[in-house]
Amino acid sequence: MSEEAIQDTGSPEAAPEAVVAEATPVGFLESLPEELRNEPSLRTFTDPGALAKSYVNAQRMIGADKIAIPSKSATQDEWREVYTKLGAPTEAGGYELGDDAPLADEYMNSFREHALNAGLNANQANEMMAFIRSTVDGVNQGYEQGAEEARYASEQELKEEFGQAFEQRLEMAQMAARDLLGDTEIFDEIQLSDGRMLGDHPAIVKMFSNLASQIGEDNLAGETTELIMTPEEASRQITEMTLPNTPYWDKMHPEHGTYVNEVLRLREYT
């Protein structure tokens, strides 16, 4: 062969094709034996590393405990076996829910029975109990706050009606209740729907206060003191003393000064 022919064979025009052919990477699937290239389970792998990782995970699963999922027609006992393998106790008493139970014993026992029937493991049961505990605490706090607000509103209503006679009228109401009922324990034992005790309700206090006025303080068991007027009583007396043609309006009347001074005194109670 001539030197020119040898030089032409290695000419620059033929070199790029050879370089491109050598540099083109072979795909992962194409590198496998022909009988495995079309295997569907291998199409998700793009490199040997991913295939190796999957193989290692599969090897780790071999020999591990396996739980077969029961069919739709499985019995309760078959499901119970699955629940037990997943950590559920074999009996309701196996749930340890802490000592600060938010419910009465009968409801706690009912919760355990339902948790067992639902197949809850210990962690799941405690998580549900934590939710119940939090909910009950929130409800109780809200109830106590509502009761305190109701008691405060009752006190303000009575103070507005009784004015300076507030403390005295409360005492008279208690005296009347003791005289008529024998004791006042019932007022501290019956709780109303809003959280107040029966004895905190304004209607109850007003009723026994009025009864005390009808009975007369001298006939009530307790120390006799001078009655303090309520704003309503003072206003009513002021109205009577300032009617037309009363001495209050006649400066020449001998009782004019007495009427004026008494009206001024009564206005301190309104």
C-alpha positions in Angstrom: 0.0 0.0 0.0 1.3 3.5 -0.9 2.2 6.1 1.7 -0.7 8.3 0.4 -3.2 5.6 1.0 -2.0 5.1 4.6 -2.2 8.9 5.1 -5.7 9.1 3.7 -6.9 6.3 6.0 -6.0 8.3 9.0 -7.2 11.6 7.5 -9.1 14.2 9.7 -12.4 13.6 7.9 -12.7 10.0 9.3 -11.6 10.7 12.9 -14.7 12.4 14.3 -17.0 9.4 13.5 -14.7 7.1 15.4 -14.4 9.4 18.4 -18.2 9.8 18.6 -18.7 6.1 18.4 -16.3 5.4 21.3 -17.7 8.3 23.5 -21.4 7.4 23.2 -22.5 5.9 26.6 -24.4 2.7 26.7 -27.8 2.9 28.6 -28.2 0.8 31.8 -30.9 -1.4 30.3 -28.9 -1.9 27.1 -26.0 -3.2 29.2 -28.1 -6.0 30.5 -28.5 -9.4 28.8 -31.0 -9.3 26.0 -33.5 -11.5 27.9 -33.7 -9.0 30.7 -33.9 -5.7 28.8 -37.7 -5.8 28.4 -38.3 -6.9 32.0 -41.0 -4.4 33.3 -39.7 -4.6 36.9 -36.3 -3.3 35.8 -37.6 -0.3 33.8 -37.7 2.0 36.9 -33.9 1.6 37.4 -31.6 4.0 35.6 -28.3 2.9 37.0 -26.6 0.0 38.7 -26.6 1.8 42.1 -30.4 2.1 42.2 -30.7 -1.6 41.4 -28.2 -2.5 44.1 -30.0 -0.5 46.7 -33.3 -2.1 45.9 -31.7 -5.5 46.1 -30.2 -4.7 49.6 -33.6 -3.6 50.9 -35.2 -6.7 49.5 -32.6 -8.9 51.3 -33.3 -7.1 54.6 -37.0 -7.9 54.3 -36.3 -11.6 53.9 -36.9 -13.2 57.2 -38.6 -10.2 58.8 -42.0 -10.6 60.4 -44.8 -10.3 57.9 -48.5 -9.6 58.6 -51.0 -10.7 56.1 -53.9 -8.3 55.5 -57.2 -10.2 56.1 -59.7 -10.3 53.3 -63.0 -8.4 53.3 -64.8 -11.5 54.7 -62.3 -11.9 57.6 -63.8 -12.5 61.0 -63.3 -10.3 64.1 -60.9 -12.9 65.5 -58.8 -12.8 62.4 -58.6 -9.0 62.6 -57.9 -9.4 66.4 -54.8 -11.4 65.5 -53.6 -8.7 63.2 -54.2 -6.0 65.8 -52.3 -8.0 68.4 -49.3 -8.3 66.1 -49.4 -4.5 65.6 -49.2 -3.9 69.3 -52.7 -4.0 70.6 -53.2 -5.6 74.0 -55.1 -8.9 74.3 -57.6 -7.4 76.8 -59.0 -4.0 77.6 -57.2 -3.8 80.9 -53.9 -3.9 79.1 -54.1 -0.2 78.2 -52.1 2.0 80.7 -53.6 5.5 80.3 -52.0 7.3 83.2 -53.3 8.2 86.7 -54.8 11.6 85.8 -57.9 10.1 84.1 -60.2 12.9 82.8 -63.3 10.7 82.9 -65.1 8.7 85.6 -64.1 5.1 86.0 -67.1 3.8 84.0 -66.3 6.0 81.0 -62.6 5.1 81.2 -63.5 1.4 81.1 -65.8 2.0 78.2 -63.0 3.8 76.4 -60.6 0.8 76.9 -63.3 -1.5 75.5 -63.8 0.6 72.4 -60.0 1.0 71.9 -59.6 -2.8 72.1 -62.4 -3.3 69.6 -60.9 -0.8 67.2 -57.5 -2.5 67.5 -55.6 0.5 68.8 -52.1 -0.2 70.1 -50.8 1.4 73.3 -49.4 4.5 71.6 -52.6 5.1 69.6 -54.8 4.7 72.7 -52.7 7.1 74.7 -52.8 9.6 71.8 -56.6 9.4 71.8 -56.7 9.8 75.6 -54.4 12.8 75.4 -56.9 14.4 73.0 -59.8 13.6 75.3 -57.9 14.9 78.3 -57.1 18.2 76.5 -60.7 18.6 75.3 -62.1 17.9 78.8 -59.7 20.4 80.4 -60.7 23.0 77.9 -64.4 22.4 78.5 -63.9 22.6 82.3 -61.9 25.8 82.0 -64.5 27.4 79.8 -67.3 26.2 82.2 -65.5 27.6 85.2 -64.9 30.9 83.5 -68.5 31.1 82.4 -69.7 30.3 86.0 -67.4 33.0 87.4 -68.7 35.6 84.8 -72.3 34.6 85.7 -71.7 35.0 89.5 -70.1 38.4 88.8 -73.0 39.5 86.7 -75.4 38.4 89.5 -73.5 40.3 92.1 -73.5 43.5 90.0 -77.2 43.2 89.4 -77.9 42.9 93.1 -75.5 45.8 93.9 -77.3 48.0 91.4 -80.7 47.1 92.9 -79.8 47.2 96.6 -77.2 49.9 96.5 -75.8 50.6 100.0 -78.1 48.0 101.4 -76.4 45.2 99.4 -74.6 43.5 102.3 -77.5 43.9 104.7 -80.1 42.6 102.2 -77.9 39.5 101.6 -77.8 38.8 105.3 -81.5 39.3 105.6 -82.1 36.9 102.7 -80.0 34.3 104.5 -81.8 34.8 107.8 -85.2 34.4 106.1 -84.0 31.3 104.3 -82.9 29.8 107.6 -86.1 30.7 109.3 -88.3 29.3 106.5 -86.2 26.3 105.4 -84.2 25.4 108.5 -80.8 25.8 106.8 -79.3 27.2 103.6 -77.3 24.2 102.5 -79.6 23.6 99.5 -78.3 26.9 98.0 -74.8 25.6 98.0 -75.6 22.1 96.8 -77.7 22.8 93.7 -75.7 24.0 90.7 -77.4 25.7 87.8 -76.7 25.1 84.1 -74.5 28.2 83.8 -72.3 27.0 86.7 -73.7 29.3 89.4 -75.0 27.8 92.6 -78.7 28.3 93.4 -77.9 30.8 96.1 -76.0 33.0 93.7 -79.0 33.6 91.4 -80.4 37.2 91.8 -84.0 36.0 91.7 -83.4 33.7 94.7 -81.7 36.4 96.7 -84.4 39.0 95.9 -87.2 36.5 96.8 -85.8 35.8 100.3 -84.9 39.5 100.8 -88.6 40.4 100.1 -89.7 37.6 102.4 -87.5 39.1 105.1 -89.1 42.5 104.7 -92.6 40.9 104.9 -91.6 38.8 108.0 -90.1 41.9 109.6 -86.5 42.1 110.9 -87.7 41.9 114.5 -89.1 38.5 113.8 -86.0 37.1 112.1 -83.3 35.2 114.0 -80.3 37.5 114.3 -79.2 40.9 115.5 -81.6 43.7 114.9 -80.1 46.7 113.0 -81.4 49.8 111.3 -82.5 49.0 107.8 -80.6 50.6 105.0 -82.7 51.9 102.1 -82.4 50.5 98.6 -82.2 53.0 95.7 -85.8 52.1 94.8 -87.1 52.7 98.3 -85.3 56.0 98.5 -86.5 57.1 95.1 -90.1 56.2 96.1 -89.9 58.2 99.3 -88.3 61.2 97.5 -91.2 61.1 95.0 -93.7 61.2 97.9 -91.9 64.0 99.7 -91.6 66.2 96.5 -95.2 65.9 95.4 -96.9 69.3 94.5 -98.3 71.2 97.5 -95.9 69.5 100.0 -93.7 71.5 102.4 -90.8 70.7 100.1 -92.0 73.4 97.7 -93.3 76.0 100.3 -90.4 77.9 101.8 -92.8 79.5 104.3 -93.9 76.1 105.7 -92.4 75.3 109.1 -91.4 71.8 107.8 -89.9 73.0 104.6 -86.3 72.7 105.9 -87.0 69.2 107.3 -88.3 68.0 103.9 -85.4 69.5 102.0 -82.8 67.9 104.3 -84.5 64.5 104.2 -84.7 64.5 100.4 -81.0 65.4 100.3 -80.3 62.5 102.7 -82.4 60.1 100.7 -80.6 61.0 97.5 -77.4 59.5 98.9 -79.0 56.1 98.5 -80.1 56.5 94.9 
